[in-house]
Amino acid sequence: MMKKMLAVRFASAPFETCSLSVFFISFRTTLLSMIYIYLIICCV
C-alpha cells in the first residue's frame, strides 16, 4: 500500500512541478502587468 502511494507520487511529481512553474510564470506576468498599469496611471 505504501509503495503504491510512493509510486503514484513519483509518477505525478513531474506534473506537479510543471503546473507549479506554469503558475509561477503566470503569477509573475500578472505582477509585471499590474506594475506597468500602476506606472502608466501614475505617469498620466
Biopython code that builds the backbone (N, CA, C, O; Angstrom):
import numpy as np
from Bio.PDB.StructureBuilder import StructureBuilder

atoms = [
    (1, "MET", "N", (0.841, -1.212, 0.000)),
    (1, "MET", "CA", (0.000, 0.000, 0.000)),
    (1, "MET", "C", (0.872, 1.257, 0.000)),
    (1, "MET", "O", (0.657, 2.177, -0.790)),
    (2, "MET", "N", (1.845, 1.279, 0.886)),
    (2, "MET", "CA", (2.716, 2.445, 0.981)),
    (2, "MET", "C", (3.543, 2.608, -0.284)),
    (2, "MET", "O", (3.732, 3.720, -0.776)),
    (3, "LYS", "N", (4.037, 1.482, -0.811)),
    (3, "LYS", "CA", (4.850, 1.554, -2.033)),
    (3, "LYS", "C", (4.023, 2.075, -3.205)),
    (3, "LYS", "O", (4.524, 2.822, -4.045)),
    (4, "LYS", "N", (2.762, 1.678, -3.253)),
    (4, "LYS", "CA", (1.881, 2.141, -4.326)),
    (4, "LYS", "C", (1.693, 3.654, -4.238)),
    (4, "LYS", "O", (1.728, 4.347, -5.254)),
    (5, "MET", "N", (1.496, 4.159, -3.033)),
    (5, "MET", "CA", (1.347, 5.604, -2.827)),
    (5, "MET", "C", (2.596, 6.343, -3.283)),
    (5, "MET", "O", (2.511, 7.372, -3.954)),
    (6, "LEU", "N", (3.760, 5.810, -2.914)),
    (6, "LEU", "CA", (5.024, 6.435, -3.301)),
    (6, "LEU", "C", (5.184, 6.427, -4.811)),
    (6, "LEU", "O", (5.631, 7.412, -5.399)),
    (7, "ALA", "N", (4.816, 5.306, -5.444)),
    (7, "ALA", "CA", (4.929, 5.195, -6.897)),
    (7, "ALA", "C", (4.039, 6.233, -7.584)),
    (7, "ALA", "O", (4.451, 6.879, -8.548)),
    (8, "VAL", "N", (2.823, 6.381, -7.076)),
    (8, "VAL", "CA", (1.895, 7.366, -7.647)),
    (8, "VAL", "C", (2.448, 8.773, -7.462)),
    (8, "VAL", "O", (2.353, 9.618, -8.352)),
    (9, "ARG", "N", (3.028, 9.007, -6.287)),
    (9, "ARG", "CA", (3.576, 10.336, -6.005)),
    (9, "ARG", "C", (4.749, 10.647, -6.932)),
    (9, "ARG", "O", (4.855, 11.757, -7.455)),
    (10, "PHE", "N", (5.628, 9.665, -7.134)),
    (10, "PHE", "CA", (6.773, 9.871, -8.022)),
    (10, "PHE", "C", (6.310, 10.050, -9.466)),
    (10, "PHE", "O", (6.915, 10.804, -10.228)),
    (11, "ALA", "N", (5.243, 9.358, -9.835)),
    (11, "ALA", "CA", (4.721, 9.465, -11.197)),
    (11, "ALA", "C", (4.110, 10.841, -11.438)),
    (11, "ALA", "O", (4.225, 11.394, -12.532)),
    (12, "SER", "N", (3.458, 11.392, -10.409)),
    (12, "SER", "CA", (2.793, 12.691, -10.569)),
    (12, "SER", "C", (3.716, 13.867, -10.252)),
    (12, "SER", "O", (3.333, 15.021, -10.445)),
    (13, "ALA", "N", (4.923, 13.587, -9.771)),
    (13, "ALA", "CA", (5.845, 14.661, -9.394)),
    (13, "ALA", "C", (6.176, 15.599, -10.557)),
    (13, "ALA", "O", (6.113, 16.815, -10.377)),
    (14, "PRO", "N", (6.529, 15.082, -11.752)),
    (14, "PRO", "CA", (6.836, 15.987, -12.876)),
    (14, "PRO", "C", (5.656, 16.892, -13.226)),
    (14, "PRO", "O", (5.842, 18.068, -13.538)),
    (15, "PHE", "N", (4.442, 16.342, -13.175)),
    (15, "PHE", "CA", (3.259, 17.145, -13.483)),
    (15, "PHE", "C", (3.071, 18.250, -12.449)),
    (15, "PHE", "O", (2.700, 19.373, -12.790)),
    (16, "GLU", "N", (3.330, 17.924, -11.178)),
    (16, "GLU", "CA", (3.198, 18.928, -10.116)),
    (16, "GLU", "C", (4.192, 20.061, -10.312)),
    (16, "GLU", "O", (3.834, 21.231, -10.174)),
    (17, "THR", "N", (5.447, 19.725, -10.633)),
    (17, "THR", "CA", (6.462, 20.758, -10.832)),
    (17, "THR", "C", (6.130, 21.598, -12.060)),
    (17, "THR", "O", (6.349, 22.809, -12.070)),
    (18, "CYS", "N", (5.599, 20.945, -13.097)),
    (18, "CYS", "CA", (5.234, 21.662, -14.325)),
    (18, "CYS", "C", (4.113, 22.653, -14.036)),
    (18, "CYS", "O", (4.196, 23.816, -14.431)),
    (19, "SER", "N", (3.069, 22.204, -13.353)),
    (19, "SER", "CA", (1.949, 23.093, -13.032)),
    (19, "SER", "C", (2.405, 24.217, -12.112)),
    (19, "SER", "O", (1.927, 25.346, -12.213)),
    (20, "LEU", "N", (3.336, 23.899, -11.210)),
    (20, "LEU", "CA", (3.854, 24.912, -10.295)),
    (20, "LEU", "C", (4.623, 25.979, -11.060)),
    (20, "LEU", "O", (4.477, 27.169, -10.780)),
    (21, "SER", "N", (5.445, 25.562, -12.027)),
    (21, "SER", "CA", (6.213, 26.526, -12.819)),
    (21, "SER", "C", (5.283, 27.367, -13.686)),
    (21, "SER", "O", (5.492, 28.570, -13.840)),
    (22, "VAL", "N", (4.263, 26.739, -14.248)),
    (22, "VAL", "CA", (3.284, 27.475, -15.061)),
    (22, "VAL", "C", (2.569, 28.512, -14.202)),
    (22, "VAL", "O", (2.370, 29.648, -14.632)),
    (23, "PHE", "N", (2.182, 28.120, -12.990)),
    (23, "PHE", "CA", (1.519, 29.039, -12.070)),
    (23, "PHE", "C", (2.443, 30.195, -11.713)),
    (23, "PHE", "O", (2.013, 31.347, -11.643)),
    (24, "PHE", "N", (3.728, 29.876, -11.485)),
    (24, "PHE", "CA", (4.691, 30.910, -11.117)),
    (24, "PHE", "C", (4.887, 31.901, -12.257)),
    (24, "PHE", "O", (4.954, 33.109, -12.029)),
    (25, "ILE", "N", (4.981, 31.386, -13.495)),
    (25, "ILE", "CA", (5.177, 32.252, -14.664)),
    (25, "ILE", "C", (3.952, 33.154, -14.855)),
    (25, "ILE", "O", (4.094, 34.351, -15.104)),
    (26, "SER", "N", (2.761, 32.584, -14.740)),
    (26, "SER", "CA", (1.544, 33.387, -14.909)),
    (26, "SER", "C", (1.423, 34.434, -13.808)),
    (26, "SER", "O", (0.999, 35.562, -14.058)),
    (27, "PHE", "N", (1.799, 34.053, -12.584)),
    (27, "PHE", "CA", (1.762, 34.992, -11.464)),
    (27, "PHE", "C", (2.741, 36.131, -11.698)),
    (27, "PHE", "O", (2.432, 37.289, -11.417)),
    (28, "ARG", "N", (3.933, 35.802, -12.217)),
    (28, "ARG", "CA", (4.956, 36.818, -12.467)),
    (28, "ARG", "C", (4.508, 37.770, -13.575)),
    (28, "ARG", "O", (4.693, 38.982, -13.459)),
    (29, "THR", "N", (3.928, 37.238, -14.634)),
    (29, "THR", "CA", (3.469, 38.100, -15.727)),
    (29, "THR", "C", (2.330, 38.998, -15.259)),
    (29, "THR", "O", (2.261, 40.166, -15.644)),
    (30, "THR", "N", (1.441, 38.463, -14.435)),
    (30, "THR", "CA", (0.348, 39.272, -13.886)),
    (30, "THR", "C", (0.902, 40.392, -13.024)),
    (30, "THR", "O", (0.440, 41.531, -13.095)),
    (31, "LEU", "N", (1.893, 40.063, -12.212)),
    (31, "LEU", "CA", (2.518, 41.060, -11.350)),
    (31, "LEU", "C", (3.175, 42.151, -12.189)),
    (31, "LEU", "O", (3.038, 43.336, -11.884)),
    (32, "LEU", "N", (3.886, 41.759, -13.241)),
    (32, "LEU", "CA", (4.547, 42.732, -14.115)),
    (32, "LEU", "C", (3.526, 43.628, -14.806)),
    (32, "LEU", "O", (3.718, 44.841, -14.889)),
    (33, "SER", "N", (2.441, 43.036, -15.302)),
    (33, "SER", "CA", (1.414, 43.843, -15.966)),
    (33, "SER", "C", (0.770, 44.816, -14.986)),
    (33, "SER", "O", (0.472, 45.952, -15.353)),
    (34, "MET", "N", (0.553, 44.384, -13.743)),
    (34, "MET", "CA", (-0.004, 45.277, -12.729)),
    (34, "MET", "C", (0.940, 46.437, -12.442)),
    (34, "MET", "O", (0.497, 47.572, -12.272)),
    (35, "ILE", "N", (2.237, 46.155, -12.389)),
    (35, "ILE", "CA", (3.227, 47.213, -12.151)),
    (35, "ILE", "C", (3.228, 48.200, -13.316)),
    (35, "ILE", "O", (3.283, 49.413, -13.110)),
    (36, "TYR", "N", (3.166, 47.669, -14.552)),
    (36, "TYR", "CA", (3.135, 48.550, -15.724)),
    (36, "TYR", "C", (1.896, 49.440, -15.702)),
    (36, "TYR", "O", (1.991, 50.639, -15.962)),
    (37, "ILE", "N", (0.739, 48.866, -15.395)),
    (37, "ILE", "CA", (-0.504, 49.645, -15.335)),
    (37, "ILE", "C", (-0.404, 50.712, -14.252)),
    (37, "ILE", "O", (-0.829, 51.850, -14.451)),
    (38, "TYR", "N", (0.165, 50.338, -13.099)),
    (38, "TYR", "CA", (0.339, 51.284, -11.994)),
    (38, "TYR", "C", (1.234, 52.447, -12.411)),
    (38, "TYR", "O", (0.939, 53.603, -12.107)),
    (39, "LEU", "N", (2.336, 52.138, -13.114)),
    (39, "LEU", "CA", (3.249, 53.183, -13.583)),
    (39, "LEU", "C", (2.569, 54.095, -14.603)),
    (39, "LEU", "O", (2.738, 55.314, -14.561)),
    (40, "ILE", "N", (1.803, 53.504, -15.514)),
    (40, "ILE", "CA", (1.099, 54.297, -16.530)),
    (40, "ILE", "C", (0.100, 55.238, -15.855)),
    (40, "ILE", "O", (0.011, 56.412, -16.214)),
    (41, "ILE", "N", (-0.651, 54.724, -14.878)),
    (41, "ILE", "CA", (-1.635, 55.549, -14.168)),
    (41, "ILE", "C", (-0.932, 56.676, -13.412)),
    (41, "ILE", "O", (-1.415, 57.808, -13.394)),
    (42, "CYS", "N", (0.194, 56.372, -12.796)),
    (42, "CYS", "CA", (0.930, 57.396, -12.050)),
    (42, "CYS", "C", (1.499, 58.461, -12.986)),
    (42, "CYS", "O", (1.463, 59.651, -12.672)),
    (43, "CYS", "N", (2.019, 58.037, -14.125)),
    (43, "CYS", "CA", (2.605, 58.987, -15.082)),
    (43, "CYS", "C", (1.525, 59.853, -15.716)),
    (43, "CYS", "O", (1.760, 61.034, -15.972)),
    (44, "VAL", "N", (0.358, 59.298, -15.970)),
    (44, "VAL", "CA", (-0.732, 60.040, -16.603)),
    (44, "VAL", "C", (-1.534, 60.739, -15.514)),
    (44, "VAL", "O", (-2.509, 61.429, -15.811)),
]
sb = StructureBuilder()
sb.init_structure("model")
sb.init_model(0)
sb.init_chain("A")
sb.init_seg("    ")
for serial, (resi, resn, name, xyz) in enumerate(atoms, 1):
    if name == "N":
        sb.init_residue(resn, " ", resi, " ")
    sb.init_atom(name, np.array(xyz, "f"), 0.0, 1.0, " ", f" {name:<3s}", serial, name[0])
structure = sb.get_structure()
